[in-house]
Amino acid sequence: MKKNKAKVTPGMVIIYVFLCVMAVIYLAPLIWVFLVSFKTNVEIFNNPFGTPEVIQLGNYIVAWTAGKLGSATLNSAIVCGITLVLTMVIGSMAAFAIGRLRWKLANAALVYFLLGMMIPVHCVLIPLFTRFAKMNLSNSLVGIIIPYLTFSLPVTIYIMVGFFKSVPDELLESACIDGCSIYQMFRKICLPLSRTGLFVTGLMTFVANWNELLLAMVFISDDNKKTLPVSLSKFVGPYNTNYSQMFAAIVIAILPTIIVYCAFSNQIVDGLTAGAVKG
């Protein structure tokens, strides 16, 4: 029997060409940054788009030591890790209460949390700085964990409410008849069925906080407590910029996000697809 071959239509060709062009647009800057990180400053200016003549591994060594990227990476990992855990716990619990429990102010609570998505961080920067200064929270990691958590919760709650609402009512009713409490329904039924939403919101929270610069630059002045994005600014001076070391530091900074994307790519796609269907 002859195998059925998929017909290639003009629409499919256009879609594949478009996807190839978008892949080049997104990957070309990353590849260029990676190649430039192995060059000298002179080579960057003379041949910016060519391959390095001699691979300069010393750029990474100097960037790691001079920029204090070791302590900065540790600070970013601590801040993002704590923020991620708190956001997932508090956000999922609030979303479950809004999406599955029946109470009069559920919609009002959702609107209240969504208002946080409409407030730019620049509007609350000065009030937060003065308040944290009075509370002795400035120049500390706790002082940036709190606003990170605050600005991460609205998106997490908004996405997780949709996932929790998609859980079949019959399943929760059967669990309730069998003697399952609210906490058990949340922990043993709703969370496992909504794990794709947790992957998506967790990744969004991690990447947003890992790359955040403004709050960390304003609230942290101690070099030993600065996060990774703030440490990258050390390589840019008013009169001189060490581009080779700066690009090496950028590669070190973006590696964790690339690793996370590669490790959880399947879960991310599943979560986005499920969210699109639910919407």
PyRosetta script that sets phi, psi and omega in degrees:
from pyrosetta import init, pose_from_sequence

init()
pose = pose_from_sequence("MKKNKAKVTPGMVIIYVFLCVMAVIYLAPLIWVFLVSFKTNVEIFNNPFGTPEVIQLGNYIVAWTAGKLGSATLNSAIVCGITLVLTMVIGSMAAFAIGRLRWKLANAALVYFLLGMMIPVHCVLIPLFTRFAKMNLSNSLVGIIIPYLTFSLPVTIYIMVGFFKSVPDELLESACIDGCSIYQMFRKICLPLSRTGLFVTGLMTFVANWNELLLAMVFISDDNKKTLPVSLSKFVGPYNTNYSQMFAAIVIAILPTIIVYCAFSNQIVDGLTAGAVKG")
pose.set_psi(1, 142.6)
pose.set_omega(1, -179.1)
pose.set_phi(2, -79.3)
pose.set_psi(2, 138.7)
pose.set_omega(2, 178.7)
pose.set_phi(3, -79.9)
pose.set_psi(3, 139.9)
pose.set_omega(3, 178.0)
pose.set_phi(4, -76.5)
pose.set_psi(4, 120.5)
pose.set_omega(4, 179.5)
pose.set_phi(5, -97.8)
pose.set_psi(5, 139.0)
pose.set_omega(5, 179.6)
pose.set_phi(6, -68.9)
pose.set_psi(6, 133.3)
pose.set_omega(6, 179.6)
pose.set_phi(7, -79.8)
pose.set_psi(7, 133.7)
pose.set_omega(7, 178.4)
pose.set_phi(8, -89.9)
pose.set_psi(8, 113.9)
pose.set_omega(8, -179.1)
pose.set_phi(9, -100.6)
pose.set_psi(9, 159.2)
pose.set_omega(9, 177.0)
pose.set_phi(10, -58.4)
pose.set_psi(10, -34.0)
pose.set_omega(10, 178.1)
pose.set_phi(11, -64.0)
pose.set_psi(11, -40.8)
pose.set_omega(11, 178.0)
pose.set_phi(12, -64.6)
pose.set_psi(12, -39.2)
pose.set_omega(12, 178.6)
pose.set_phi(13, -62.1)
pose.set_psi(13, -43.6)
pose.set_omega(13, 179.7)
pose.set_phi(14, -63.2)
pose.set_psi(14, -41.3)
pose.set_omega(14, -179.7)
pose.set_phi(15, -64.1)
pose.set_psi(15, -45.3)
pose.set_omega(15, -179.0)
pose.set_phi(16, -66.5)
pose.set_psi(16, -38.6)
pose.set_omega(16, 177.1)
pose.set_phi(17, -64.0)
pose.set_psi(17, -42.3)
pose.set_omega(17, 178.3)
pose.set_phi(18, -62.1)
pose.set_psi(18, -43.7)
pose.set_omega(18, 179.8)
pose.set_phi(19, -64.5)
pose.set_psi(19, -39.0)
pose.set_omega(19, 178.0)
pose.set_phi(20, -64.3)
pose.set_psi(20, -41.2)
pose.set_omega(20, 178.7)
pose.set_phi(21, -64.6)
pose.set_psi(21, -42.7)
pose.set_omega(21, 178.9)
pose.set_phi(22, -65.0)
pose.set_psi(22, -37.6)
pose.set_omega(22, 177.6)
pose.set_phi(23, -62.6)
pose.set_psi(23, -41.9)
pose.set_omega(23, 178.4)
pose.set_phi(24, -64.9)
pose.set_psi(24, -41.7)
pose.set_omega(24, -179.3)
pose.set_phi(25, -61.8)
pose.set_psi(25, -38.9)
pose.set_omega(25, -177.4)
pose.set_phi(26, -82.0)
pose.set_psi(26, -35.1)
pose.set_omega(26, -175.7)
pose.set_phi(27, -85.0)
pose.set_psi(27, -29.3)
pose.set_omega(27, -176.2)
pose.set_phi(28, -59.0)
pose.set_psi(28, -46.0)
pose.set_omega(28, 178.1)
pose.set_phi(29, -61.8)
pose.set_psi(29, -38.4)
pose.set_omega(29, 179.3)
pose.set_phi(30, -64.4)
pose.set_psi(30, -43.7)
pose.set_omega(30, 179.1)
pose.set_phi(31, -65.1)
pose.set_psi(31, -39.2)
pose.set_omega(31, 179.5)
pose.set_phi(32, -64.7)
pose.set_psi(32, -43.7)
pose.set_omega(32, 177.9)
pose.set_phi(33, -61.1)
pose.set_psi(33, -41.1)
pose.set_omega(33, -180.0)
pose.set_phi(34, -63.9)
pose.set_psi(34, -42.3)
pose.set_omega(34, 179.7)
pose.set_phi(35, -69.1)
pose.set_psi(35, -40.9)
pose.set_omega(35, -178.7)
pose.set_phi(36, -65.6)
pose.set_psi(36, -28.5)
pose.set_omega(36, -178.3)
pose.set_phi(37, -65.6)
pose.set_psi(37, -14.9)
pose.set_omega(37, 179.0)
pose.set_phi(38, -100.8)
pose.set_psi(38, 8.1)
pose.set_omega(38, -178.6)
pose.set_phi(39, -103.9)
pose.set_psi(39, 168.2)
pose.set_omega(39, 170.5)
pose.set_phi(40, -90.6)
pose.set_psi(40, 166.6)
pose.set_omega(40, 179.7)
pose.set_phi(41, -61.2)
pose.set_psi(41, -39.8)
pose.set_omega(41, 179.3)
pose.set_phi(42, -63.6)
pose.set_psi(42, -42.6)
pose.set_omega(42, -179.6)
pose.set_phi(43, -67.6)
pose.set_psi(43, -32.2)
pose.set_omega(43, 178.4)
pose.set_phi(44, -64.7)
pose.set_psi(44, -41.7)
pose.set_omega(44, -178.9)
pose.set_phi(45, -76.3)
pose.set_psi(45, -35.9)
pose.set_omega(45, -178.0)
pose.set_phi(46, -77.7)
pose.set_psi(46, -37.6)
pose.set_omega(46, -177.2)
pose.set_phi(47, -141.2)
pose.set_psi(47, 74.3)
pose.set_omega(47, -172.6)
pose.set_phi(48, -68.6)
pose.set_psi(48, -27.6)
pose.set_omega(48, -174.6)
pose.set_phi(49, -107.0)
pose.set_psi(49, 4.8)
pose.set_omega(49, 178.3)
pose.set_phi(50, -92.8)
pose.set_psi(50, 172.1)
pose.set_omega(50, 177.2)
pose.set_phi(51, -77.8)
pose.set_psi(51, 151.8)
pose.set_omega(51, 179.9)
pose.set_phi(52, -66.6)
pose.set_psi(52, 137.0)
pose.set_omega(52, 178.0)
pose.set_phi(53, -68.2)
pose.set_psi(53, -45.0)
pose.set_omega(53, 176.6)
pose.set_phi(54, -130.1)
pose.set_psi(54, 126.4)
pose.set_omega(54, -178.5)
pose.set_phi(55, -69.4)
pose.set_psi(55, 119.5)
pose.set_omega(55, -177.9)
pose.set_phi(56, -97.6)
pose.set_psi(56, 86.2)
pose.set_omega(56, 177.5)
pose.set_phi(57, -70.7)
pose.set_psi(57, -17.6)
pose.set_omega(57, 179.2)
pose.set_phi(58, -64.9)
pose.set_psi(58, -22.0)
pose.set_omega(58, 177.7)
pose.set_phi(59, -59.7)
pose.set_psi(59, -40.2)
pose.set_omega(59, 180.0)
pose.set_phi(60, -70.5)
pose.set_psi(60, -37.6)
pose.set_omega(60, 179.7)
pose.set_phi(61, -66.1)
pose.set_psi(61, -46.4)
pose.set_omega(61, -179.7)
pose.set_phi(62, -67.0)
pose.set_psi(62, -40.5)
pose.set_omega(62, 179.3)
pose.set_phi(63, -63.1)
pose.set_psi(63, -38.7)
pose.set_omega(63, -179.2)
pose.set_phi(64, -69.0)
pose.set_psi(64, -38.4)
pose.set_omega(64, -177.0)
pose.set_phi(65, -86.0)
pose.set_psi(65, -50.2)
pose.set_omega(65, -176.8)
pose.set_phi(66, -68.4)
pose.set_psi(66, -37.0)
pose.set_omega(66, 179.9)
pose.set_phi(67, -85.3)
pose.set_psi(67, -1.9)
pose.set_omega(67, -178.2)
pose.set_phi(68, 53.0)
pose.set_psi(68, 45.8)
pose.set_omega(68, -177.4)
pose.set_phi(69, -71.6)
pose.set_psi(69, -21.5)
pose.set_omega(69, 178.5)
pose.set_phi(70, -63.1)
pose.set_psi(70, -53.6)
pose.set_omega(70, 178.7)
pose.set_phi(71, -68.4)
pose.set_psi(71, -33.8)
pose.set_omega(71, 178.9)
pose.set_phi(72, -66.4)
pose.set_psi(72, -40.8)
pose.set_omega(72, 177.9)
pose.set_phi(73, -65.0)
pose.set_psi(73, -39.9)
pose.set_omega(73, 177.9)
pose.set_phi(74, -64.2)
pose.set_psi(74, -42.7)
pose.set_omega(74, 178.4)
pose.set_phi(75, -63.1)
pose.set_psi(75, -42.7)
pose.set_omega(75, 178.2)
pose.set_phi(76, -63.9)
pose.set_psi(76, -39.7)
pose.set_omega(76, 179.4)
pose.set_phi(77, -65.1)
pose.set_psi(77, -40.4)
pose.set_omega(77, 179.1)
pose.set_phi(78, -65.3)
pose.set_psi(78, -48.5)
pose.set_omega(78, -177.9)
pose.set_phi(79, -63.5)
pose.set_psi(79, -47.9)
pose.set_omega(79, -178.2)
pose.set_phi(80, -68.5)
pose.set_psi(80, -36.9)
pose.set_omega(80, 179.9)
pose.set_phi(81, -65.3)
pose.set_psi(81, -47.9)
pose.set_omega(81, 179.9)
pose.set_phi(82, -65.2)
pose.set_psi(82, -43.6)
pose.set_omega(82, 179.0)
pose.set_phi(83, -62.4)
pose.set_psi(83, -40.2)
pose.set_omega(83, -179.8)
pose.set_phi(84, -63.3)
pose.set_psi(84, -46.4)
pose.set_omega(84, -178.8)
pose.set_phi(85, -63.9)
pose.set_psi(85, -47.6)
pose.set_omega(85, -178.9)
pose.set_phi(86, -64.6)
pose.set_psi(86, -39.3)
pose.set_omega(86, 179.8)
pose.set_phi(87, -65.0)
pose.set_psi(87, -42.4)
pose.set_omega(87, -179.7)
pose.set_phi(88, -66.4)
pose.set_psi(88, -42.2)
pose.set_omega(88, -177.8)
pose.set_phi(89, -69.5)
pose.set_psi(89, -55.7)
pose.set_omega(89, -176.8)
pose.set_phi(90, -67.4)
pose.set_psi(90, -43.0)
pose.set_omega(90, -178.0)
pose.set_phi(91, -64.6)
pose.set_psi(91, -43.1)
pose.set_omega(91, 179.8)
pose.set_phi(92, -68.0)
pose.set_psi(92, -38.5)
pose.set_omega(92, 178.0)
pose.set_phi(93, -65.6)
pose.set_psi(93, -43.1)
pose.set_omega(93, 178.2)
pose.set_phi(94, -66.0)
pose.set_psi(94, -39.7)
pose.set_omega(94, 178.9)
pose.set_phi(95, -65.4)
pose.set_psi(95, -38.2)
pose.set_omega(95, 177.4)
pose.set_phi(96, -64.5)
pose.set_psi(96, -41.8)
pose.set_omega(96, 179.2)
pose.set_phi(97, -65.1)
pose.set_psi(97, -37.2)
pose.set_omega(97, -179.0)
pose.set_phi(98, -77.3)
pose.set_psi(98, -40.6)
pose.set_omega(98, -173.1)
pose.set_phi(99, -84.6)
pose.set_psi(99, -29.6)
pose.set_omega(99, -172.5)
pose.set_phi(100, -116.0)
pose.set_psi(100, -29.1)
pose.set_omega(100, -178.7)
pose.set_phi(101, -86.7)
pose.set_psi(101, 145.6)
pose.set_omega(101, -178.0)
pose.set_phi(102, -98.5)
pose.set_psi(102, 108.7)
pose.set_omega(102, 175.3)
pose.set_phi(103, -151.1)
pose.set_psi(103, 154.9)
pose.set_omega(103, -168.1)
pose.set_phi(104, -65.1)
pose.set_psi(104, -35.2)
pose.set_omega(104, -172.9)
pose.set_phi(105, -95.9)
pose.set_psi(105, 20.0)
pose.set_omega(105, -178.4)
pose.set_phi(106, -63.7)
pose.set_psi(106, -48.5)
pose.set_omega(106, 179.3)
pose.set_phi(107, -65.8)
pose.set_psi(107, -38.2)
pose.set_omega(107, 178.1)
pose.set_phi(108, -64.7)
pose.set_psi(108, -38.4)
pose.set_omega(108, 177.9)
pose.set_phi(109, -65.1)
pose.set_psi(109, -40.2)
pose.set_omega(109, 178.2)
pose.set_phi(110, -63.8)
pose.set_psi(110, -42.8)
pose.set_omega(110, 177.6)
pose.set_phi(111, -62.9)
pose.set_psi(111, -39.6)
pose.set_omega(111, 179.5)
pose.set_phi(112, -61.1)
pose.set_psi(112, -43.7)
pose.set_omega(112, 178.9)
pose.set_phi(113, -69.5)
pose.set_psi(113, -36.7)
pose.set_omega(113, -179.2)
pose.set_phi(114, -68.6)
pose.set_psi(114, -22.5)
pose.set_omega(114, 175.8)
pose.set_phi(115, -61.4)
pose.set_psi(115, -27.5)
pose.set_omega(115, 178.1)
pose.set_phi(116, -64.9)
pose.set_psi(116, -23.7)
pose.set_omega(116, 177.3)
pose.set_phi(117, -75.7)
pose.set_psi(117, -17.2)
pose.set_omega(117, -176.3)
pose.set_phi(118, -96.9)
pose.set_psi(118, -6.4)
pose.set_omega(118, -177.2)
pose.set_phi(119, -97.1)
pose.set_psi(119, 115.7)
pose.set_omega(119, 177.1)
pose.set_phi(120, -67.5)
pose.set_psi(120, 148.0)
pose.set_omega(120, -178.0)
pose.set_phi(121, -66.0)
pose.set_psi(121, -26.1)
pose.set_omega(121, -179.5)
pose.set_phi(122, -65.7)
pose.set_psi(122, -26.4)
pose.set_omega(122, -178.1)
pose.set_phi(123, -72.2)
pose.set_psi(123, -27.0)
pose.set_omega(123, -176.2)
pose.set_phi(124, -108.8)
pose.set_psi(124, 6.9)
pose.set_omega(124, -174.9)
pose.set_phi(125, -65.6)
pose.set_psi(125, -50.1)
pose.set_omega(125, -178.5)
pose.set_phi(126, -68.5)
pose.set_psi(126, -45.5)
pose.set_omega(126, 176.5)
pose.set_phi(127, -59.5)
pose.set_psi(127, -39.8)
pose.set_omega(127, 178.2)
pose.set_phi(128, -65.0)
pose.set_psi(128, -41.1)
pose.set_omega(128, -178.3)
pose.set_phi(129, -63.8)
pose.set_psi(129, -45.5)
pose.set_omega(129, 179.9)
pose.set_phi(130, -67.1)
pose.set_psi(130, -38.8)
pose.set_omega(130, -179.9)
pose.set_phi(131, -67.6)
pose.set_psi(131, -44.0)
pose.set_omega(131, -180.0)
pose.set_phi(132, -67.5)
pose.set_psi(132, -32.1)
pose.set_omega(132, 177.2)
pose.set_phi(133, -65.0)
pose.set_psi(133, -38.2)
pose.set_omega(133, 178.2)
pose.set_phi(134, -71.9)
pose.set_psi(134, -28.2)
pose.set_omega(134, -178.8)
pose.set_phi(135, -93.9)
pose.set_psi(135, 6.5)
pose.set_omega(135, -179.2)
pose.set_phi(136, 58.5)
pose.set_psi(136, 34.3)
pose.set_omega(136, 177.9)
pose.set_phi(137, -103.3)
pose.set_psi(137, -8.2)
pose.set_omega(137, 177.4)
pose.set_phi(138, -71.6)
pose.set_psi(138, 151.9)
pose.set_omega(138, -178.3)
pose.set_phi(139, 61.0)
pose.set_psi(139, 38.2)
pose.set_omega(139, 175.8)
pose.set_phi(140, -144.3)
pose.set_psi(140, 156.0)
pose.set_omega(140, -179.6)
pose.set_phi(141, -67.5)
pose.set_psi(141, -29.3)
pose.set_omega(141, 177.6)
pose.set_phi(142, -63.9)
pose.set_psi(142, -32.9)
pose.set_omega(142, -178.9)
pose.set_phi(143, -67.0)
pose.set_psi(143, -20.5)
pose.set_omega(143, 175.4)
pose.set_phi(144, -104.8)
pose.set_psi(144, -19.3)
pose.set_omega(144, 175.6)
pose.set_phi(145, -66.5)
pose.set_psi(145, -39.8)
pose.set_omega(145, -177.7)
pose.set_phi(146, -62.4)
pose.set_psi(146, -51.5)
pose.set_omega(146, 177.5)
pose.set_phi(147, -68.0)
pose.set_psi(147, -32.5)
pose.set_omega(147, 175.3)
pose.set_phi(148, -59.7)
pose.set_psi(148, -45.0)
pose.set_omega(148, 179.1)
pose.set_phi(149, -64.1)
pose.set_psi(149, -41.4)
pose.set_omega(149, -177.7)
pose.set_phi(150, -63.7)
pose.set_psi(150, -43.1)
pose.set_omega(150, -177.4)
pose.set_phi(151, -82.1)
pose.set_psi(151, -12.9)
pose.set_omega(151, 178.1)
pose.set_phi(152, -89.5)
pose.set_psi(152, -25.7)
pose.set_omega(152, -175.8)
pose.set_phi(153, -64.8)
pose.set_psi(153, -42.2)
pose.set_omega(153, -176.2)
pose.set_phi(154, -57.7)
pose.set_psi(154, -46.5)
pose.set_omega(154, -179.7)
pose.set_phi(155, -64.7)
pose.set_psi(155, -42.5)
pose.set_omega(155, 179.9)
pose.set_phi(156, -61.3)
pose.set_psi(156, -46.7)
pose.set_omega(156, -179.5)
pose.set_phi(157, -64.3)
pose.set_psi(157, -42.5)
pose.set_omega(157, -177.9)
pose.set_phi(158, -61.9)
pose.set_psi(158, -44.4)
pose.set_omega(158, -178.7)
pose.set_phi(159, -71.8)
pose.set_psi(159, -42.9)
pose.set_omega(159, -175.7)
pose.set_phi(160, -70.3)
pose.set_psi(160, -27.2)
pose.set_omega(160, 175.9)
pose.set_phi(161, -60.9)
pose.set_psi(161, -41.6)
pose.set_omega(161, 178.0)
pose.set_phi(162, -63.8)
pose.set_psi(162, -38.6)
pose.set_omega(162, 178.9)
pose.set_phi(163, -69.8)
pose.set_psi(163, -40.9)
pose.set_omega(163, -180.0)
pose.set_phi(164, -67.5)
pose.set_psi(164, -34.8)
pose.set_omega(164, 178.5)
pose.set_phi(165, -68.7)
pose.set_psi(165, -22.6)
pose.set_omega(165, -179.7)
pose.set_phi(166, -79.5)
pose.set_psi(166, -10.2)
pose.set_omega(166, 177.2)
pose.set_phi(167, -67.8)
pose.set_psi(167, 128.4)
pose.set_omega(167, -177.0)
pose.set_phi(168, -58.5)
pose.set_psi(168, 136.0)
pose.set_omega(168, 178.2)
pose.set_phi(169, -63.6)
pose.set_psi(169, -34.7)
pose.set_omega(169, -178.9)
pose.set_phi(170, -62.4)
pose.set_psi(170, -34.4)
pose.set_omega(170, 179.9)
pose.set_phi(171, -67.1)
pose.set_psi(171, -42.8)
pose.set_omega(171, 179.3)
pose.set_phi(172, -70.7)
pose.set_psi(172, -35.3)
pose.set_omega(172, 177.8)
pose.set_phi(173, -65.7)
pose.set_psi(173, -40.7)
pose.set_omega(173, 177.7)
pose.set_phi(174, -64.2)
pose.set_psi(174, -40.0)
pose.set_omega(174, 178.5)
pose.set_phi(175, -65.9)
pose.set_psi(175, -36.8)
pose.set_omega(175, 178.8)
pose.set_phi(176, -67.7)
pose.set_psi(176, -38.5)
pose.set_omega(176, 178.0)
pose.set_phi(177, -65.2)
pose.set_psi(177, -35.0)
pose.set_omega(177, 179.4)
pose.set_phi(178, -77.6)
pose.set_psi(178, 2.2)
pose.set_omega(178, 176.7)
pose.set_phi(179, 94.6)
pose.set_psi(179, 16.9)
pose.set_omega(179, -179.4)
pose.set_phi(180, -78.2)
pose.set_psi(180, 132.3)
pose.set_omega(180, 179.2)
pose.set_phi(181, -82.6)
pose.set_psi(181, 173.6)
pose.set_omega(181, 180.0)
pose.set_phi(182, -62.0)
pose.set_psi(182, -42.9)
pose.set_omega(182, -179.3)
pose.set_phi(183, -65.2)
pose.set_psi(183, -37.8)
pose.set_omega(183, 178.1)
pose.set_phi(184, -69.6)
pose.set_psi(184, -37.6)
pose.set_omega(184, 176.3)
pose.set_phi(185, -63.4)
pose.set_psi(185, -38.7)
pose.set_omega(185, 178.6)
pose.set_phi(186, -68.2)
pose.set_psi(186, -45.1)
pose.set_omega(186, -172.9)
pose.set_phi(187, -81.5)
pose.set_psi(187, -36.3)
pose.set_omega(187, -172.7)
pose.set_phi(188, -101.1)
pose.set_psi(188, -17.4)
pose.set_omega(188, -176.8)
pose.set_phi(189, -117.2)
pose.set_psi(189, -58.4)
pose.set_omega(189, -172.5)
pose.set_phi(190, -70.0)
pose.set_psi(190, -44.1)
pose.set_omega(190, -179.6)
pose.set_phi(191, -63.0)
pose.set_psi(191, -48.6)
pose.set_omega(191, 178.2)
pose.set_phi(192, -60.8)
pose.set_psi(192, -36.9)
pose.set_omega(192, -179.5)
pose.set_phi(193, -74.4)
pose.set_psi(193, -16.9)
pose.set_omega(193, -178.5)
pose.set_phi(194, -111.9)
pose.set_psi(194, 23.1)
pose.set_omega(194, -176.5)
pose.set_phi(195, -65.8)
pose.set_psi(195, -28.7)
pose.set_omega(195, 176.7)
pose.set_phi(196, -64.5)
pose.set_psi(196, -37.6)
pose.set_omega(196, 175.2)
pose.set_phi(197, -64.9)
pose.set_psi(197, -36.5)
pose.set_omega(197, 176.5)
pose.set_phi(198, -64.7)
pose.set_psi(198, -38.5)
pose.set_omega(198, 177.7)
pose.set_phi(199, -62.8)
pose.set_psi(199, -45.1)
pose.set_omega(199, -177.5)
pose.set_phi(200, -65.9)
pose.set_psi(200, -50.7)
pose.set_omega(200, -179.0)
pose.set_phi(201, -66.8)
pose.set_psi(201, -35.5)
pose.set_omega(201, 177.5)
pose.set_phi(202, -64.6)
pose.set_psi(202, -42.0)
pose.set_omega(202, 178.9)
pose.set_phi(203, -66.3)
pose.set_psi(203, -42.8)
pose.set_omega(203, 178.3)
pose.set_phi(204, -61.7)
pose.set_psi(204, -40.8)
pose.set_omega(204, 179.2)
pose.set_phi(205, -65.8)
pose.set_psi(205, -44.5)
pose.set_omega(205, -178.4)
pose.set_phi(206, -63.3)
pose.set_psi(206, -48.2)
pose.set_omega(206, -176.7)
pose.set_phi(207, -66.4)
pose.set_psi(207, -43.0)
pose.set_omega(207, -178.8)
pose.set_phi(208, -62.5)
pose.set_psi(208, -43.7)
pose.set_omega(208, -178.9)
pose.set_phi(209, -76.8)
pose.set_psi(209, -30.6)
pose.set_omega(209, 178.0)
pose.set_phi(210, -65.6)
pose.set_psi(210, -35.0)
pose.set_omega(210, -177.2)
pose.set_phi(211, -96.5)
pose.set_psi(211, 1.7)
pose.set_omega(211, -176.0)
pose.set_phi(212, -69.4)
pose.set_psi(212, 134.5)
pose.set_omega(212, -175.5)
pose.set_phi(213, -120.0)
pose.set_psi(213, -42.5)
pose.set_omega(213, -169.5)
pose.set_phi(214, -62.2)
pose.set_psi(214, -54.6)
pose.set_omega(214, -177.8)
pose.set_phi(215, -62.4)
pose.set_psi(215, -42.4)
pose.set_omega(215, -179.2)
pose.set_phi(216, -65.3)
pose.set_psi(216, -36.3)
pose.set_omega(216, -179.7)
pose.set_phi(217, -71.4)
pose.set_psi(217, -34.6)
pose.set_omega(217, -178.0)
pose.set_phi(218, -77.9)
pose.set_psi(218, -42.4)
pose.set_omega(218, -172.3)
pose.set_phi(219, -87.8)
pose.set_psi(219, -20.4)
pose.set_omega(219, -176.2)
pose.set_phi(220, -113.8)
pose.set_psi(220, 124.4)
pose.set_omega(220, 176.0)
pose.set_phi(221, -118.4)
pose.set_psi(221, -18.7)
pose.set_omega(221, 178.5)
pose.set_phi(222, -76.2)
pose.set_psi(222, 127.7)
pose.set_omega(222, -178.8)
pose.set_phi(223, -60.7)
pose.set_psi(223, -31.9)
pose.set_omega(223, -178.6)
pose.set_phi(224, -76.3)
pose.set_psi(224, -10.5)
pose.set_omega(224, -179.0)
pose.set_phi(225, -114.4)
pose.set_psi(225, 2.5)
pose.set_omega(225, -178.6)
pose.set_phi(226, -73.1)
pose.set_psi(226, 146.5)
pose.set_omega(226, 178.4)
pose.set_phi(227, -86.7)
pose.set_psi(227, 176.4)
pose.set_omega(227, -173.4)
pose.set_phi(228, -63.6)
pose.set_psi(228, -46.4)
pose.set_omega(228, 178.7)
pose.set_phi(229, -59.6)
pose.set_psi(229, -35.6)
pose.set_omega(229, 179.1)
pose.set_phi(230, -69.5)
pose.set_psi(230, -37.3)
pose.set_omega(230, -180.0)
pose.set_phi(231, -66.2)
pose.set_psi(231, -27.1)
pose.set_omega(231, 178.3)
pose.set_phi(232, -65.5)
pose.set_psi(232, -26.3)
pose.set_omega(232, -179.2)
pose.set_phi(233, -71.6)
pose.set_psi(233, -12.5)
pose.set_omega(233, 178.8)
pose.set_phi(234, -66.5)
pose.set_psi(234, -25.0)
pose.set_omega(234, -176.5)
pose.set_phi(235, -82.4)
pose.set_psi(235, -5.7)
pose.set_omega(235, 178.7)
pose.set_phi(236, -110.2)
pose.set_psi(236, 116.0)
pose.set_omega(236, -179.7)
pose.set_phi(237, -112.0)
pose.set_psi(237, 169.5)
pose.set_omega(237, -179.9)
pose.set_phi(238, -69.0)
pose.set_psi(238, -26.2)
pose.set_omega(238, -177.1)
pose.set_phi(239, -119.1)
pose.set_psi(239, -16.0)
pose.set_omega(239, -176.7)
pose.set_phi(240, -151.3)
pose.set_psi(240, 142.8)
pose.set_omega(240, 178.3)
pose.set_phi(241, -131.9)
pose.set_psi(241, 124.8)
pose.set_omega(241, 178.3)
pose.set_phi(242, -89.2)
pose.set_psi(242, 93.1)
pose.set_omega(242, -172.8)
pose.set_phi(243, -68.8)
pose.set_psi(243, -38.6)
pose.set_omega(243, -177.4)
pose.set_phi(244, -62.8)
pose.set_psi(244, -45.3)
pose.set_omega(244, 178.5)
pose.set_phi(245, -71.8)
pose.set_psi(245, -32.9)
pose.set_omega(245, 179.3)
pose.set_phi(246, -65.3)
pose.set_psi(246, -42.6)
pose.set_omega(246, 178.9)
pose.set_phi(247, -69.0)
pose.set_psi(247, -34.1)
pose.set_omega(247, 175.1)
pose.set_phi(248, -63.7)
pose.set_psi(248, -40.9)
pose.set_omega(248, 177.3)
pose.set_phi(249, -66.0)
pose.set_psi(249, -35.9)
pose.set_omega(249, 178.0)
pose.set_phi(250, -64.1)
pose.set_psi(250, -41.6)
pose.set_omega(250, 178.0)
pose.set_phi(251, -60.9)
pose.set_psi(251, -43.0)
pose.set_omega(251, 178.3)
pose.set_phi(252, -62.8)
pose.set_psi(252, -36.5)
pose.set_omega(252, -177.0)
pose.set_phi(253, -72.0)
pose.set_psi(253, -34.6)
pose.set_omega(253, -175.8)
pose.set_phi(254, -89.9)
pose.set_psi(254, -10.7)
pose.set_omega(254, -179.5)
pose.set_phi(255, -59.3)
pose.set_psi(255, -44.9)
pose.set_omega(255, -179.6)
pose.set_phi(256, -59.2)
pose.set_psi(256, -40.6)
pose.set_omega(256, -179.9)
pose.set_phi(257, -67.8)
pose.set_psi(257, -37.8)
pose.set_omega(257, 177.9)
pose.set_phi(258, -64.8)
pose.set_psi(258, -41.5)
pose.set_omega(258, 179.4)
pose.set_phi(259, -63.6)
pose.set_psi(259, -42.0)
pose.set_omega(259, 179.4)
pose.set_phi(260, -64.3)
pose.set_psi(260, -42.6)
pose.set_omega(260, 178.4)
pose.set_phi(261, -62.4)
pose.set_psi(261, -43.8)
pose.set_omega(261, -178.9)
pose.set_phi(262, -67.1)
pose.set_psi(262, -35.9)
pose.set_omega(262, -176.8)
pose.set_phi(263, -72.2)
pose.set_psi(263, -34.3)
pose.set_omega(263, -174.6)
pose.set_phi(264, -118.9)
pose.set_psi(264, 29.2)
pose.set_omega(264, -177.3)
pose.set_phi(265, -63.6)
pose.set_psi(265, -42.0)
pose.set_omega(265, -178.9)
pose.set_phi(266, -63.9)
pose.set_psi(266, -43.7)
pose.set_omega(266, 179.5)
pose.set_phi(267, -65.7)
pose.set_psi(267, -34.9)
pose.set_omega(267, -179.8)
pose.set_phi(268, -66.3)
pose.set_psi(268, -45.6)
pose.set_omega(268, 179.6)
pose.set_phi(269, -63.5)
pose.set_psi(269, -42.9)
pose.set_omega(269, 177.9)
pose.set_phi(270, -60.9)
pose.set_psi(270, -42.3)
pose.set_omega(270, -179.1)
pose.set_phi(271, -66.8)
pose.set_psi(271, -42.3)
pose.set_omega(271, 178.6)
pose.set_phi(272, -66.7)
pose.set_psi(272, -38.6)
pose.set_omega(272, 178.7)
pose.set_phi(273, -65.7)
pose.set_psi(273, -44.6)
pose.set_omega(273, 178.5)
pose.set_phi(274, -63.6)
pose.set_psi(274, -40.0)
pose.set_omega(274, 178.3)
pose.set_phi(275, -65.0)
pose.set_psi(275, -35.9)
pose.set_omega(275, 178.4)
pose.set_phi(276, -67.9)
pose.set_psi(276, -39.8)
pose.set_omega(276, 179.5)
pose.set_phi(277, -65.9)
pose.set_psi(277, -40.4)
pose.set_omega(277, -179.6)
pose.set_phi(278, -67.7)
pose.set_psi(278, -35.9)
pose.set_omega(278, -179.7)
pose.set_phi(279, -66.8)
pose.dump_pdb("model.pdb")
